């Protein structure tokens, strides 16, 4: 006797259908993961102490730079976070006579 999903008992047919749907869902999830891996990585968010350590300055200096607009902070409730990419772009090269040559 050849077994296929049409000649199975009703409860087993339901399980067979569920299994088929799970296989479709798995294929969808795997393709979604593949597509997401091509997306650019999310921007890293840093805390004030992390930024201070990264730049080698004190917390009051980070606060001063944030208030003056030299660094752009983002407030979430009472917490402040900084984007890593914006910290990197805030650093400017020093132009001297030697660099101009």
C-alpha positions as CSV (number, residue, x, y, z in Angstrom):
1,X,0.0,0.0,0.0
2,X,1.3,3.4,-1.0
3,X,0.8,6.0,1.7
4,X,0.0,9.6,0.7
5,X,-1.7,12.4,2.5
6,X,-5.1,11.7,0.9
7,X,-5.5,8.2,2.4
8,X,-4.4,9.0,5.9
9,X,-6.8,9.3,8.8
10,X,-8.3,12.8,9.3
11,X,-6.1,13.7,12.4
12,X,-3.0,12.6,10.6
13,X,-4.0,14.6,7.5
14,X,-4.1,17.7,9.7
15,X,-0.7,17.0,11.0
16,X,0.6,16.4,7.4
17,X,-0.9,19.8,6.4
18,X,0.6,21.5,9.4
19,X,4.0,20.0,8.5
20,X,3.7,21.3,5.0
21,X,2.9,24.8,6.3
22,X,5.8,24.7,8.6
23,X,8.1,23.8,5.7
24,X,6.8,26.8,3.8
25,X,7.3,29.0,6.9
26,X,10.8,27.8,7.4
27,X,11.7,28.6,3.8
28,X,10.2,32.1,4.2
29,X,12.2,32.7,7.4
30,X,15.5,31.5,5.8
31,X,15.0,33.8,2.8
32,X,14.2,36.7,5.1
33,X,17.4,36.1,7.1
34,X,19.4,36.0,3.9
35,X,17.9,39.2,2.8
36,X,18.5,40.9,6.2
37,X,22.2,40.0,6.1
38,X,22.6,42.2,3.1
39,X,21.3,45.2,5.0
40,X,23.7,47.7,6.5
41,X,24.5,47.1,10.2
42,X,22.6,49.2,12.7
43,X,24.3,52.3,14.1
44,X,26.0,51.6,17.4
45,X,24.6,53.6,20.4
46,X,27.0,54.6,23.1
47,X,26.5,55.9,26.6
48,X,28.2,59.0,28.1
49,X,30.9,56.9,29.9
50,X,31.6,54.9,26.7
51,X,32.0,58.1,24.7
52,X,34.3,59.6,27.4
53,X,36.4,56.4,27.4
54,X,36.5,56.3,23.6
55,X,37.7,60.0,23.4
56,X,39.8,59.9,26.5
57,X,38.0,62.7,28.2
58,X,36.0,63.1,31.4
59,X,32.2,62.9,31.8
60,X,31.9,66.7,32.4
61,X,33.7,67.3,29.1
62,X,31.2,65.1,27.3
63,X,28.3,67.0,29.0
64,X,29.9,70.4,28.0
65,X,30.4,69.2,24.4
66,X,26.8,68.0,24.2
67,X,25.5,71.3,25.6
68,X,27.6,73.3,23.2
69,X,26.5,71.2,20.2
70,X,29.9,69.7,19.5
71,X,28.5,66.3,20.1
72,X,24.9,65.3,19.3
73,X,23.1,63.4,22.1
74,X,19.8,61.6,21.9
75,X,17.6,61.6,25.0
76,X,15.5,58.6,25.9
77,X,13.6,59.4,29.1
78,X,16.5,60.5,31.4
79,X,19.2,58.6,29.5
80,X,21.4,60.1,26.8
81,X,22.9,58.0,24.0
82,X,25.3,58.9,21.2
83,X,25.6,57.4,17.7
84,X,29.1,56.0,17.1
85,X,29.1,57.3,13.5
86,X,28.4,60.8,14.7
87,X,31.1,60.6,17.3
88,X,33.6,59.6,14.6
89,X,32.4,62.4,12.3
90,X,32.7,65.0,15.1
91,X,36.5,64.3,15.1
92,X,38.1,66.8,12.7
93,X,41.6,66.7,11.4
94,X,44.0,69.4,12.6
95,X,45.2,71.5,9.7
96,X,48.8,72.8,10.1
97,X,51.3,74.2,7.7
98,X,53.0,70.8,7.5
99,X,49.7,69.2,6.4
100,X,49.0,71.7,3.7
101,X,52.1,70.8,1.7
